[in-house]
């Protein structure tokens, strides 16, 4: 795994959130068709860039793009 691949996964996460707005991890995983570790790597990339809001609501993790 290299940064180019992780960047591609981040792009899939960004696209899904951009099209659908807020999503939980389960819905995002289904929308992107990524494996769990791939999904979290992409989420981490976007979070590190300050492009992702992550909140825990009623025991579920909800994600949303910032800006």
Backbone as a chain_set.jsonl record, in Angstrom:
{"seq": "XXXXXXXXXXXXXXXXXXXXXXXXXXXXXXXXXXXXXXXXXXXXXXXXXXXXXXXXXXXXXXXXXXX", "coords": {"N": [[0.849, -1.173, 0.0], [0.556, 2.193, -0.852], [0.963, 5.803, -0.829], [-0.35, 6.816, -3.052], [-2.369, 4.959, -3.606], [-3.854, 5.104, -1.224], [-4.665, 7.737, -1.441], [-6.392, 7.474, -3.61], [-8.427, 5.941, -2.433], [-9.289, 7.817, -0.571], [-10.35, 9.675, -2.307], [-12.592, 8.26, -3.254], [-14.093, 8.117, -0.905], [-14.497, 10.862, -0.443], [-16.001, 11.55, -2.739], [-18.356, 10.007, -2.391], [-19.369, 11.148, -0.01], [-19.676, 13.777, -0.84], [-21.693, 13.55, -2.706], [-23.81, 12.508, -1.204], [-23.967, 13.749, 1.267], [-24.128, 13.813, 4.84], [-23.089, 10.74, 6.266], [-23.136, 7.484, 7.787], [-20.616, 5.138, 8.94], [-21.183, 2.547, 8.035], [-22.964, 2.96, 5.849], [-21.294, 4.472, 4.23], [-19.253, 2.677, 3.702], [-20.661, 0.813, 2.178], [-21.399, 2.433, 0.002], [-18.932, 3.134, -1.14], [-17.739, 0.725, -1.596], [-15.428, -0.142, -0.417], [-13.009, -2.001, 1.496], [-12.894, -2.431, 5.063], [-10.404, -1.536, 6.264], [-9.387, -0.043, 4.145], [-11.315, 1.929, 3.854], [-11.066, 3.287, 6.332], [-8.449, 4.209, 6.079], [-8.71, 6.002, 3.932], [-10.522, 7.787, 5.113], [-8.907, 8.763, 7.17], [-6.955, 10.113, 5.712], [-8.48, 12.223, 4.584], [-9.35, 13.428, 6.953], [-6.935, 14.269, 8.052], [-6.256, 16.217, 6.236], [-8.059, 18.092, 6.934], [-10.613, 18.014, 5.881], [-12.761, 16.529, 6.667], [-15.406, 15.909, 8.853], [-15.903, 14.205, 11.822], [-18.123, 12.604, 13.866], [-19.502, 11.171, 16.818], [-22.587, 9.856, 17.218], [-25.146, 8.805, 19.142], [-23.86, 6.321, 19.535], [-23.039, 5.691, 16.983], [-20.848, 6.355, 14.258], [-20.695, 9.308, 12.508], [-20.115, 10.888, 9.422], [-19.005, 13.764, 7.605], [-18.343, 16.071, 5.008], [-16.201, 18.904, 5.275], [-16.556, 22.284, 4.593]], "CA": [[0.0, 0.0, 0.0], [1.334, 3.424, -0.91], [0.145, 7.011, -0.68], [-1.207, 6.991, -4.235], [-3.533, 4.091, -3.401], [-4.648, 5.689, -0.136], [-5.279, 8.927, -2.02], [-7.517, 7.012, -4.428], [-9.492, 5.583, -1.491], [-9.797, 9.084, -0.029], [-11.184, 10.241, -3.369], [-13.869, 7.539, -3.246], [-14.808, 8.567, 0.293], [-14.897, 12.25, -0.685], [-17.066, 11.553, -3.749], [-19.585, 9.491, -1.782], [-19.879, 12.149, 0.928], [-20.054, 14.956, -1.604], [-22.961, 13.259, -3.365], [-24.87, 12.118, -0.271], [-23.971, 14.509, 2.517], [-23.75, 13.031, 6.027], [-23.256, 9.291, 6.181], [-22.456, 6.723, 8.819], [-19.544, 4.302, 8.401], [-21.771, 1.413, 7.312], [-23.465, 3.454, 4.564], [-20.141, 4.902, 3.44], [-18.582, 1.452, 3.262], [-21.488, 0.265, 1.104], [-21.359, 3.344, -1.146], [-17.604, 3.151, -1.755], [-17.329, -0.661, -1.846], [-14.086, -0.325, 0.126], [-12.853, -2.835, 2.683], [-12.857, -1.588, 6.253], [-9.109, -0.86, 6.44], [-9.262, 0.929, 3.058], [-12.209, 3.026, 4.201], [-10.476, 4.07, 7.419], [-7.259, 4.895, 5.549], [-9.22, 7.147, 3.175], [-11.069, 8.742, 6.075], [-7.768, 9.381, 7.842], [-6.349, 11.048, 4.753], [-9.326, 13.417, 4.521], [-9.341, 14.074, 8.265], [-5.629, 14.929, 8.195], [-6.299, 17.417, 5.39], [-9.066, 19.01, 7.471], [-11.765, 17.998, 4.98], [-13.748, 15.574, 7.147], [-15.922, 16.027, 10.21], [-16.245, 12.892, 12.356], [-18.845, 12.765, 15.124], [-20.192, 9.986, 17.312], [-23.961, 10.193, 17.563], [-25.883, 7.63, 19.612], [-23.038, 5.112, 19.344], [-22.71, 5.509, 15.568], [-19.933, 7.373, 13.754], [-21.255, 10.029, 11.372], [-19.085, 11.609, 8.683], [-19.483, 14.839, 6.741], [-17.283, 16.92, 4.47], [-16.092, 20.264, 5.804], [-16.319, 23.296, 3.578]], "C": [[0.893, 1.233, 0.0], [0.396, 4.632, -0.867], [-0.761, 7.247, -1.882], [-2.494, 6.177, -4.089], [-4.44, 4.665, -2.319], [-5.342, 6.958, -0.62], [-6.479, 8.582, -2.889], [-8.7, 6.641, -3.535], [-10.117, 6.847, -0.895], [-10.708, 9.759, -1.047], [-12.547, 9.572, -3.441], [-14.723, 7.961, -2.059], [-15.331, 9.982, 0.069], [-16.075, 12.319, -1.657], [-18.39, 11.089, -3.156], [-20.199, 10.512, -0.831], [-20.343, 13.409, 0.215], [-21.419, 14.765, -2.259], [-24.103, 13.06, -2.376], [-24.959, 12.952, 0.991], [-23.523, 13.644, 3.673], [-24.028, 11.561, 5.806], [-22.614, 8.647, 7.396], [-21.459, 5.785, 8.147], [-20.115, 3.16, 7.553], [-22.265, 1.838, 5.926], [-22.316, 3.864, 3.652], [-19.38, 3.701, 2.895], [-19.34, 0.834, 2.088], [-21.388, 1.118, -0.161], [-20.022, 3.294, -1.89], [-17.125, 1.766, -2.177], [-15.877, -0.928, -1.404], [-14.12, -1.311, 1.289], [-12.677, -1.9, 3.873], [-11.533, -0.84, 6.409], [-8.886, 0.193, 5.352], [-10.104, 2.165, 3.357], [-11.591, 3.916, 5.275], [-9.202, 4.796, 6.981], [-7.685, 6.137, 4.77], [-9.79, 8.218, 4.076], [-9.946, 9.479, 6.793], [-7.089, 10.423, 6.986], [-7.152, 12.352, 4.745], [-9.351, 14.168, 5.849], [-8.047, 14.849, 8.465], [-5.569, 16.217, 7.375], [-7.33, 18.434, 5.872], [-10.32, 19.077, 6.623], [-12.911, 17.133, 5.486], [-14.115, 15.853, 8.597], [-16.366, 14.635, 10.65], [-16.891, 13.107, 13.718], [-19.484, 11.439, 15.519], [-21.561, 10.415, 17.821], [-24.706, 8.906, 17.894], [-25.148, 6.33, 19.305], [-22.667, 4.826, 17.911], [-21.8, 6.649, 15.121], [-20.536, 7.983, 12.493], [-20.187, 10.908, 10.748], [-19.715, 12.646, 7.761], [-18.285, 15.641, 6.257], [-17.349, 18.299, 5.108], [-15.814, 21.187, 4.631], [-16.964, 23.01, 2.346]], "O": [[1.863, 1.311, 0.754], [-0.825, 4.479, -0.87], [-1.837, 7.825, -1.735], [-3.579, 6.659, -4.413], [-5.659, 4.705, -2.484], [-6.485, 7.22, -0.247], [-7.47, 9.312, -2.903], [-9.842, 6.985, -3.84], [-11.336, 6.929, -0.738], [-11.724, 10.349, -0.68], [-13.554, 10.243, -3.665], [-15.933, 8.141, -2.191], [-16.492, 10.265, 0.364], [-17.032, 13.058, -1.426], [-19.429, 11.707, -3.391], [-21.413, 10.72, -0.842], [-21.314, 14.037, 0.638], [-22.206, 15.706, -2.354], [-25.245, 13.406, -2.676], [-25.949, 12.861, 1.717], [-22.625, 12.818, 3.51], [-25.053, 11.178, 5.242], [-21.668, 9.187, 7.97], [-21.456, 5.652, 6.923], [-19.59, 2.85, 6.483], [-22.01, 1.147, 4.94], [-22.361, 3.631, 2.444], [-18.919, 3.715, 1.754], [-18.73, 0.384, 1.119], [-21.301, 0.585, -1.267], [-19.982, 3.398, -3.116], [-16.223, 1.637, -3.006], [-15.199, -1.807, -1.936], [-15.132, -1.439, 1.978], [-12.353, -0.724, 3.709], [-11.534, 0.365, 6.658], [-8.258, 1.219, 5.613], [-9.669, 3.297, 3.143], [-11.589, 5.141, 5.153], [-8.915, 5.889, 7.47], [-7.09, 7.203, 4.927], [-9.581, 9.41, 3.849], [-10.029, 10.69, 6.999], [-6.696, 11.484, 7.469], [-6.592, 13.439, 4.881], [-9.371, 15.399, 5.871], [-8.062, 15.962, 8.99], [-4.917, 17.185, 7.767], [-7.462, 19.511, 5.29], [-11.023, 20.087, 6.638], [-13.932, 17.011, 4.81], [-13.246, 16.011, 9.455], [-17.113, 13.963, 9.939], [-16.296, 13.709, 14.613], [-19.948, 10.682, 14.667], [-21.674, 11.231, 18.736], [-24.876, 8.033, 17.043], [-25.757, 5.354, 18.865], [-22.032, 3.807, 17.639], [-21.967, 7.785, 15.562], [-20.848, 7.275, 11.535], [-19.442, 11.59, 11.451], [-20.799, 12.444, 7.213], [-17.331, 15.862, 7.003], [-18.427, 18.793, 5.438], [-14.959, 20.913, 3.789], [-16.849, 23.783, 1.396]]}, "num_chains": 1, "name": "protein.A"}
